[in-house]
Amino acid sequence: MNTKKTITIFMAFLIFILVVATKSFAGCDFKAIDTARLHSMVVDNAHQMEAGQAIKFTVIDARPKKEYCKAHILSAVSVPEANFDKSKALLPKDKNAPLVVYCNDGVKTECKKWAKKAEAAGYSNIAIYSEGFKVWKNKKMPIAPLGEGF
């Protein structure tokens, strides 16, 4: 084979791979937020509410309701991944509103499943708290209800 034909075949193959890979992974990547960013959002928003300038975003606890009731990130709403369809009425009506979802251990399968379900329901501004509730609690971040040691 000549060099020109080899390059053409290689480029066609590369384009094919890029197109297939892009379609295969479309919608699988969600923004990640770390503890410092989420803390800033939650605490700053509480102060801004007092001034009537709160940013509209929703923190979602995707863990089972039993775990949410024991303790959760301050201001979080319980929409368990397993009961997404039953609980999605708790989500904002605005499908572009920012949503931050968390589980126990950060970017786990549960959080990704939840985010995919929300995306399929039309939500377009989804982020995952990458460190999870265990880290949030261990770092003594604001939780509710206030449990032992807080």
C-alpha positions in Angstrom: 0.0 0.0 0.0 1.2 3.5 -0.6 1.6 6.0 2.1 -1.3 8.3 1.0 -3.8 5.3 1.0 -2.5 4.2 4.4 -3.0 7.7 5.9 -6.5 7.9 4.4 -7.5 4.6 5.9 -6.0 5.5 9.2 -7.8 8.9 9.3 -11.1 7.2 8.4 -10.6 4.7 11.2 -9.8 7.5 13.6 -12.9 9.5 12.7 -15.0 6.4 13.0 -13.6 5.7 16.5 -14.1 9.3 17.6 -17.7 9.3 16.4 -18.5 5.9 18.0 -16.8 6.9 21.3 -18.5 10.2 21.5 -22.0 8.7 21.0 -21.2 5.8 23.4 -20.2 8.1 26.2 -22.6 11.0 25.6 -24.4 12.0 28.7 -22.1 9.8 31.0 -20.0 12.7 32.2 -21.4 15.0 34.8 -19.8 17.9 36.5 -18.1 17.1 39.8 -18.1 19.4 42.8 -15.8 18.9 45.7 -16.4 19.6 49.4 -15.1 23.2 49.4 -17.3 24.2 46.5 -20.4 22.5 47.8 -19.8 24.0 51.3 -19.5 27.4 49.7 -22.7 27.0 47.8 -24.7 25.8 50.8 -23.3 28.3 53.4 -23.1 31.3 51.0 -26.6 30.6 49.8 -27.9 30.6 53.4 -26.4 34.1 53.9 -27.7 35.3 50.5 -31.2 34.1 51.4 -31.3 36.6 54.2 -30.6 39.3 51.7 -33.1 38.0 49.2 -30.4 37.1 46.7 -30.2 33.3 47.0 -29.0 31.3 44.0 -31.6 28.7 43.0 -30.0 25.2 43.2 -31.1 22.0 44.8 -28.9 19.5 46.7 -30.2 16.0 46.2 -29.5 13.1 48.6 -29.7 10.0 46.4 -29.2 7.6 49.4 -32.0 5.5 50.8 -34.6 7.6 52.8 -33.6 5.8 56.1 -30.0 7.2 55.7 -31.3 10.7 54.8 -33.4 10.7 58.0 -30.4 9.9 60.2 -28.3 12.7 58.7 -27.9 14.6 55.5 -26.3 17.7 54.0 -28.0 20.8 55.3 -30.8 21.9 52.9 -30.7 18.6 50.9 -33.8 17.0 49.5 -34.3 13.2 49.6 -34.8 11.8 46.2 -33.4 8.2 46.5 -32.0 6.7 43.3 -34.1 3.5 43.9 -37.3 5.6 44.2 -36.5 8.3 41.6 -39.8 8.0 39.7 -41.8 8.2 42.9 -39.9 11.2 44.3 -39.0 13.2 41.2 -42.0 15.6 42.0 -39.7 17.1 44.7 -37.3 18.3 41.9 -37.6 21.8 40.6 -40.0 22.5 37.8 -37.2 24.4 35.9 -35.3 21.7 34.1 -32.3 24.0 33.8 -32.0 24.6 37.5 -28.7 23.4 39.0 -28.9 20.1 40.8 -26.1 18.7 43.0 -26.5 15.0 43.8 -24.6 13.0 46.4 -24.3 9.5 47.8 -22.2 8.1 50.6 -19.0 7.6 48.8 -18.8 10.3 46.1 -19.0 9.4 42.4 -20.5 6.0 42.8 -22.8 4.0 40.6 -25.9 5.2 42.5 -25.0 8.9 41.9 -24.4 8.2 38.2 -27.6 6.2 37.9 -29.5 9.1 39.6 -27.9 11.7 37.3 -28.8 9.6 34.2 -32.4 9.3 35.4 -32.6 13.1 36.0 -31.0 13.7 32.6 -33.6 11.4 31.0 -36.3 13.3 32.8 -35.0 16.5 31.0 -32.7 18.0 33.6 -29.6 19.5 32.0 -27.6 21.1 34.8 -26.5 18.2 37.0 -23.4 17.9 39.1 -22.2 15.2 41.4 -20.6 15.9 44.8 -17.5 13.9 44.2 -16.5 13.2 47.8 -19.8 11.9 49.3 -21.6 12.3 52.5 -19.1 10.3 54.6 -16.4 12.9 53.7 -18.8 15.8 54.3 -19.7 14.5 57.8 -16.0 13.6 58.6 -15.0 17.2 57.7 -17.7 18.5 60.1 -19.6 20.3 57.4 -23.2 21.4 58.1 -25.6 18.5 58.4 -29.2 18.1 59.6 -30.6 16.9 61.8 -27.7 17.6 64.2 -26.6 14.1 65.4 -24.2 13.0 68.0 -20.9 14.8 68.1 -22.2 17.9 66.3 
